[in-house]
Amino acid sequence: MKYAVIIEKGNNSYGAYVPDLPGCVAVGETAAEVKTLIQEAIEFH
C-alpha cells in the first residue's frame, strides 16, 4: 500500500508522520535519514 507521509523541518532535525497510521512517526537529523526511518516505521506498523 501507499501512504501519504508528512515531513517537517525543525530547528535541528526533521520529523515525519503518516496521518493514516496513528503513532507512525520518525525523527532524523537529515531529510534522507527521516525518509529511511519512516519507511521502516510503516513496515513495522
N, C-alpha and C positions, 0 to 999 in steps of 0.2 A: 504494500500500500504506500501511497504517497501522503505526506503530511506537510502542512504549512509550518515553517519554522521562523520564529521572530528572533532576530539577533539585535542586541542593543549594545552600544558602546558606552562604557562608564569612564570614569576618570583614569583608572588604572587597569581595567580589564574589560572583557566582553562577556555578555550573558546571553543565553539562548533559552527559549522555551517553545513548547508545542501546545497551542491552545486546545487542540482536540484530545490531548493526553494529559490530564491533570497530574501535576507533580513531576512531569518530564522536563527537567531543566539541566543546564550545564553552564559552567563558568570556566573561562580560559584567559590566558594572558594575551593571546592574539586571536584574530578572526579565524585564521586557519585552525588553530587549536580547538576553539569552541565549536567549529563545524564538525570536526572529527569526534569530539566528545558528545555532541548532541546526537549524532548518528548512532553512536554506541548506546546512548540512553534510550533511543527509540527502539533499538533491537532488544534491549533488556526489559522494556515496558511491555 
